[in-house]
Amino acid sequence: MNLKSRINFFLFVKLRIWKYQFLSSCNRVVGKPILYQPLQLKGNGRISFGKNIQIGVINSPGYYSNYCYIEARTEDSEIIIEDNVALNNGFSAVALTKITIKKNVLIGVNCSIIDNDGHNLHANHRIVGKPKSVEVFIDENVFLGNNVTVLKGVMIGKNSVIGNGSVVTKNIPENVIAAGNPAKIIRNL
């Protein structure tokens, strides 16, 4: 790495990584991911990283401007990211219940996983009510393309691929390609 590259890394990446570590508030974190981009960890729950977890990609959109956000909101919330997972720039995950990402998963730019509705859907309880939450499970060797959103209660089966821009609202079986809004199976692998 030449001098200019080292200065750029320090000024535009390393300082931001430190900033988001300082802004993080989750105290129940296990494991240490490899950070190529800032990561903010929030909530009162448990966040667990396996071995060889990569956060951010240098040669990808949003490298200098995005950060990854992972929140296990309540004391009972849990996010588990197993070994050899690569999370591209701008990834976010918010759990009220549980989000599990198994081994060897590849996740594209600006992907979002949320195991809840965000707010209670009843009109009189949106601000103060508790949102519905159902566990999300992403099995081994799944590939989520760029700008994919995975919603509550979804299970994505082994080896499946989710196309760019998809919104996954229902379970996806093993060994398929699915895409669209809502995501539908396009073909088998």
Secondary structure, DSSP 8 states (H G I E B T S, - for coil): --HHHHHHHIIIIIHHHHHHHHH-----EES--EESS-EEEESSSEEEE-SS-EE--TTSTTTTT--EEEEE-STT-EEEE-SS-EE-TT-EEEESSEEEE-TT-EE-TT-EEESB-SS-SSGGGTTTS---B--EEE-TT-EE-TT-EE-TT-EE-TT-EE-TT-EE-S-B-SSEEEEETTEEEEEE-
